[in-house]
Amino acid sequence: MKSQRERFRLRNEELEMENDKHHEQVQLLQGEIQHLKQDNLNLYEKIRYLGIIISDLITFLWDAVYNHLQNIK
């Protein structure tokens, strides 16, 4: 009975250490998720900004072409 109790105690310690490792890994992964979410938000904002710039540039170029064609006539 004493040896069985000792085996259970050792197994319990192993499981607690494994649980602690998993808990640490979960915390690391949650931190990484937060970092990736921030990266995604930053990329989204840059893409939106570039989309606005490109749209404005296209409008400017079309206006320039239109004005140039009007001046040729």
C-alpha positions as CSV (number, residue, x, y, z in Angstrom):
1,M,0.0,0.0,0.0
2,K,2.8,2.4,0.8
3,S,4.5,1.8,-2.6
4,Q,1.3,2.4,-4.4
5,R,0.8,5.7,-2.5
6,E,4.4,6.6,-3.4
7,R,3.8,5.8,-7.1
8,F,0.6,8.0,-7.0
9,R,2.5,10.8,-5.4
10,L,5.3,10.7,-8.0
11,R,2.8,10.5,-10.8
12,N,0.9,13.4,-9.3
13,E,4.1,15.5,-9.2
14,E,4.9,14.5,-12.9
15,L,1.4,15.6,-13.9
16,E,1.6,18.9,-12.0
17,M,5.0,19.7,-13.7
18,E,3.5,18.8,-17.1
19,N,0.4,21.0,-16.3
20,D,2.7,23.9,-15.4
21,K,4.6,23.5,-18.7
22,H,1.4,23.5,-20.6
23,H,0.2,26.6,-18.7
24,E,3.4,28.4,-19.6
25,Q,3.1,27.4,-23.2
26,V,-0.5,28.6,-23.3
27,Q,0.6,32.0,-21.9
28,L,3.4,32.2,-24.5
29,L,1.0,31.4,-27.3
30,Q,-1.5,34.0,-26.0
31,G,1.2,36.6,-26.0
32,E,2.1,35.6,-29.6
33,I,-1.5,35.8,-30.6
34,Q,-1.8,39.4,-29.2
35,H,1.4,40.3,-31.1
36,L,0.1,38.8,-34.4
37,K,-3.3,40.6,-33.9
38,Q,-1.4,43.9,-33.5
39,D,0.7,43.2,-36.6
40,N,-2.5,42.4,-38.6
41,L,-4.0,45.6,-37.5
42,N,-0.9,47.6,-38.5
43,L,-0.9,45.9,-41.9
44,Y,-4.6,46.6,-42.4
45,E,-4.1,50.3,-41.6
46,K,-1.1,50.5,-44.1
47,I,-3.1,48.8,-46.8
48,R,-6.0,51.2,-46.2
49,Y,-3.7,54.1,-46.4
50,L,-2.0,52.9,-49.6
51,G,-5.5,52.2,-51.1
52,I,-6.4,55.8,-50.5
53,I,-3.1,57.1,-51.9
54,I,-3.5,54.9,-55.0
55,S,-7.1,56.0,-55.5
56,D,-6.1,59.7,-55.2
57,L,-3.2,59.1,-57.6
58,I,-5.4,57.5,-60.2
59,T,-8.0,60.3,-60.0
60,F,-5.2,62.9,-60.4
61,L,-3.8,61.0,-63.4
62,W,-7.1,60.7,-65.1
63,D,-7.8,64.4,-64.5
64,A,-4.4,65.3,-66.0
65,V,-5.0,63.1,-69.0
66,Y,-8.5,64.5,-69.5
67,N,-7.2,68.1,-69.2
68,H,-4.4,67.4,-71.6
69,L,-6.8,65.9,-74.2
70,Q,-9.1,69.0,-73.8
71,N,-6.1,71.3,-74.5
72,I,-5.2,69.4,-77.6
73,K,-8.6,69.9,-79.2
